[in-house]
């Protein structure tokens, strides 16, 4: 097609076809995501940054603020990727991973987890990676890089913030890295917190105050820890924790 001067102009059909191809590519790259973070304003910010599906290809299909909500929403929506904060009410990101193990292991459509946290502490990083997360990025990440990380994790890649990548490799390769402790892995994150405080000599009331839970809840956690570790009392529990250098 030419204009009055004879110069070639793109046909309307060609332009329309190109736009359709771009739209199809975006649709093909679409990833369904659940946001799990106990700070509503942060979830709102992430949603605004990555949730414009036509532009990013990311569709936010659910949000959660604690462990129970997360497990419910993830089970109901079956997203490709979960953006998971490490520190959550109800047991933390590790507990979400533990309770989502069957979904992660699904052969047809596995749910994959990408930790997104302000923390770069060794125990947080190693804890969620051992729990089954495919990657760990800090909240300093840009929106563009986060979208890229989401797509890479959805495809099965492992993704880490640059500074953490070498750290994770070193931690798992080092002979000084702590071995897998099956007994300890039976405990939820909250149960581990209670265990450490009991082993340090804290009274139930002091633990309740420090963890912002009731004394009855502390008693329930202690009973669960004793049962899972097959111990009889807090004195045996203290010896067990001390032997593993958890105190």
FINUKOL-843759 format. One line per field, with one value per residue (C-alpha): residue number from 1; x, y, z. Coordinates in Angstrom, 2 decimals, always signed. Example, Ala and Ser with C-alpha at 12.3 -4.5 7.8 and 13.67 -1.06 7.14 Angstrom:
BEGIN
num (1;2) .
east (+12.30;+13.67) .
north (-4.50;-1.06) .
up (+7.80;+7.14) .
END
This chain:
BEGIN
num (1;2;3;4;5;6;7;8;9;10;11;12;13;14;15;16;17;18;19;20;21;22;23;24;25;26;27;28;29;30;31;32;33;34;35;36;37;38;39;40;41;42;43;44;45;46;47;48;49;50;51;52;53;54;55;56;57;58;59;60;61;62;63;64;65;66;67;68;69;70;71;72;73;74;75;76;77;78;79;80;81;82;83;84;85;86;87;88;89;90;91;92;93;94;95;96;97;98;99;100;101;102;103;104;105;106;107;108;109;110;111;112;113;114;115;116;117;118;119;120;121;122;123;124;125;126;127;128;129;130;131;132;133;134;135;136;137;138;139;140;141;142;143;144;145;146;147;148;149;150;151;152;153;154;155;156;157;158;159;160;161;162;163;164;165;166;167;168;169;170;171;172;173;174;175;176;177;178;179;180;181;182;183;184;185;186;187;188;189;190;191;192;193;194;195;196;197;198;199;200;201;202;203;204;205;206;207;208;209;210;211;212;213;214;215;216;217;218;219;220;221;222;223;224;225;226;227;228;229;230;231;232;233;234;235;236;237;238;239;240;241;242;243;244;245;246;247) .
east (+0.00;+1.38;+0.54;+0.18;+3.96;+4.27;+6.00;+5.21;+2.91;+2.17;-1.16;-3.77;-3.94;-0.19;-0.27;-3.25;-1.52;+1.58;-0.53;-2.30;+1.02;+2.21;-0.99;-0.69;+2.89;+1.80;-1.03;+1.33;+3.70;+0.99;+1.77;-0.76;+0.64;-0.42;+1.09;+1.76;+2.89;+1.51;+1.89;-1.12;+0.62;+3.50;+1.09;-0.65;+2.68;+3.71;+0.29;+0.64;+4.19;+3.69;-0.04;-0.83;-1.31;-1.47;+1.95;+3.77;+2.06;+1.61;-1.92;-2.29;-5.04;-4.94;-3.39;-2.82;-1.53;-0.79;-0.08;-3.66;-4.87;-1.95;-2.59;-6.29;-5.76;-2.97;-5.06;-8.09;-6.30;-3.42;-1.11;+2.06;+4.11;+3.69;+5.60;+6.23;+7.40;+9.59;+8.13;+4.38;+1.92;+1.10;+4.50;+6.29;+7.02;+8.52;+5.16;+3.40;+5.89;+5.43;+1.66;+1.91;+4.25;+1.68;+1.02;+4.75;+5.13;+2.15;+3.22;+0.76;+0.80;+3.22;+3.00;+6.41;+7.52;+9.75;+10.68;+10.44;+11.72;+13.50;+15.66;+18.92;+19.71;+21.32;+18.73;+15.88;+17.40;+18.47;+15.21;+12.91;+15.20;+15.30;+11.53;+11.17;+11.26;+12.79;+14.43;+14.96;+15.03;+15.09;+12.58;+15.13;+14.49;+13.06;+9.65;+11.16;+13.58;+10.81;+8.66;+11.62;+12.25;+8.59;+8.70;+12.00;+10.70;+7.49;+9.67;+11.56;+14.68;+16.25;+16.54;+18.42;+19.35;+22.97;+24.48;+22.61;+23.46;+27.05;+26.02;+23.46;+25.93;+28.58;+26.15;+25.09;+28.56;+30.39;+31.30;+30.43;+26.82;+24.43;+23.19;+19.53;+17.94;+14.78;+13.64;+14.00;+12.30;+9.17;+8.67;+6.96;+8.77;+6.64;+7.38;+11.10;+10.77;+9.03;+11.61;+14.51;+12.88;+12.01;+15.60;+16.83;+14.82;+11.91;+8.64;+5.44;+4.19;+7.44;+7.27;+3.66;+4.56;+7.57;+5.73;+2.43;+0.45;-1.52;-0.09;-2.48;-1.05;+2.47;+1.40;-0.05;+3.18;+5.29;+3.06;+3.39;+7.18;+7.46;+5.24;+7.06;+10.50;+9.33;+10.53;+8.93;+9.54;+11.16;+14.42;+14.86;+13.84;+16.53;+19.20;+18.00;+18.17;+21.54;+23.04;+22.03;+23.32;+19.88;+20.02) .
north (+0.00;+3.51;+7.10;+10.02;+10.30;+6.66;+5.71;+2.28;+2.17;-0.81;-2.44;-2.26;-6.03;-6.37;-3.97;-5.76;-9.11;-7.88;-6.64;-9.98;-11.83;-9.64;-10.27;-14.00;-14.00;-12.24;-14.71;-17.64;-16.29;-15.74;-17.00;-17.21;-16.00;-15.88;-13.21;-14.26;-11.48;-10.24;-6.57;-5.45;-2.33;-4.41;-6.79;-3.77;-2.41;-5.72;-6.06;-2.60;-3.34;-6.73;-7.35;-5.48;-8.74;-7.34;-5.76;-8.25;-11.55;-12.03;-12.64;-12.29;-14.77;-14.54;-13.03;-14.22;-12.68;-15.74;-19.45;-20.71;-18.20;-19.05;-22.80;-22.24;-19.78;-21.81;-24.97;-23.20;-21.38;-23.76;-20.99;-21.69;-19.57;-18.40;-15.31;-16.26;-14.11;-15.94;-14.47;-15.03;-15.42;-19.06;-20.66;-18.79;-19.57;-22.93;-24.04;-22.99;-25.08;-28.07;-27.97;-27.48;-30.41;-32.40;-29.46;-28.96;-32.64;-32.79;-34.36;-32.54;-28.95;-28.36;-25.22;-23.58;-21.17;-18.10;-16.57;-12.77;-11.38;-8.46;-10.99;-12.37;-14.32;-17.71;-19.67;-18.05;-18.72;-22.28;-23.04;-22.24;-23.79;-27.00;-26.68;-26.80;-23.19;-22.79;-19.47;-16.58;-12.90;-9.89;-7.05;-4.70;-6.44;-4.32;-5.03;-6.05;-8.47;-9.89;-10.62;-12.32;-14.37;-15.44;-16.73;-18.52;-20.24;-21.22;-22.98;-24.89;-22.74;-21.85;-18.09;-16.13;-12.52;-12.09;-11.83;-14.89;-17.23;-17.83;-17.99;-20.75;-22.78;-22.44;-23.36;-26.59;-27.51;-26.76;-29.61;-27.23;-26.94;-28.48;-31.93;-32.61;-33.36;-35.37;-34.90;-31.12;-31.04;-32.51;-29.29;-26.22;-22.89;-21.79;-25.04;-24.44;-20.95;-22.33;-25.11;-22.65;-20.47;-23.44;-24.67;-21.23;-21.48;-19.17;-19.72;-20.28;-16.77;-15.23;-17.22;-16.20;-12.53;-12.70;-14.53;-12.66;-15.84;-17.20;-19.38;-22.13;-21.96;-22.23;-25.34;-26.84;-26.20;-27.73;-30.82;-31.13;-30.80;-33.43;-35.80;-35.35;-35.74;-38.56;-36.75;-36.81;-33.38;-29.98;-31.14;-33.79;-31.20;-28.82;-31.52;-32.40;-28.77;-28.17;-31.24;-29.76;-26.29;-24.76;-22.79) .
up (+0.00;-0.94;+0.00;-2.43;-2.81;-3.69;-0.43;+0.90;+3.97;+6.24;+5.57;+8.33;+8.27;+8.86;+11.82;+13.28;+12.86;+14.68;+17.59;+17.77;+17.83;+20.73;+22.64;+22.03;+23.28;+26.49;+26.97;+26.41;+29.07;+31.68;+35.18;+38.01;+41.33;+44.99;+47.28;+50.88;+53.23;+56.54;+55.55;+53.51;+52.20;+50.88;+49.13;+47.60;+46.37;+44.79;+43.18;+41.65;+40.48;+38.83;+38.65;+35.42;+33.55;+30.01;+30.53;+32.76;+32.07;+35.83;+37.11;+40.89;+41.78;+45.57;+48.68;+52.24;+55.47;+57.61;+57.38;+57.54;+54.96;+52.70;+52.78;+52.06;+49.19;+47.59;+47.72;+46.22;+43.40;+42.55;+41.23;+39.30;+41.73;+45.32;+46.47;+50.09;+52.97;+55.48;+58.67;+58.96;+61.82;+62.44;+61.91;+59.12;+55.50;+56.40;+57.79;+54.59;+52.63;+54.93;+54.56;+50.79;+50.19;+48.21;+45.89;+45.30;+44.45;+42.06;+38.79;+36.53;+37.80;+40.68;+42.79;+43.06;+45.77;+45.56;+48.91;+48.92;+52.19;+53.81;+55.65;+54.32;+57.50;+56.94;+58.91;+56.96;+53.55;+54.27;+56.08;+53.17;+50.57;+52.58;+52.85;+49.07;+47.83;+44.38;+45.13;+47.50;+46.65;+48.94;+48.90;+47.35;+44.00;+41.19;+39.71;+36.38;+38.01;+40.19;+37.15;+35.51;+38.68;+38.80;+35.23;+35.78;+38.91;+37.10;+34.54;+37.24;+37.58;+40.92;+41.44;+44.10;+44.68;+43.48;+46.95;+48.18;+45.31;+46.39;+50.02;+49.35;+47.31;+50.00;+52.75;+51.09;+49.87;+53.10;+55.40;+58.23;+57.11;+59.62;+58.58;+58.01;+61.38;+60.80;+64.41;+64.21;+60.81;+62.39;+64.33;+62.97;+63.10;+66.07;+67.90;+67.36;+68.82;+71.90;+72.16;+72.20;+74.85;+77.05;+76.75;+77.81;+81.01;+80.19;+82.07;+80.10;+80.91;+79.68;+76.44;+75.91;+76.35;+74.04;+71.23;+71.67;+72.27;+75.23;+77.99;+76.89;+73.37;+74.79;+76.73;+73.55;+71.63;+74.41;+74.46;+70.68;+70.84;+73.59;+71.63;+68.31;+69.91;+72.22;+75.33;+78.77;+80.31;+79.82;+81.41;+78.71;+76.16;+77.39;+77.14;+73.64;+72.48;+74.13;+72.43;+69.07;+69.96;+69.60;+72.83) .
END
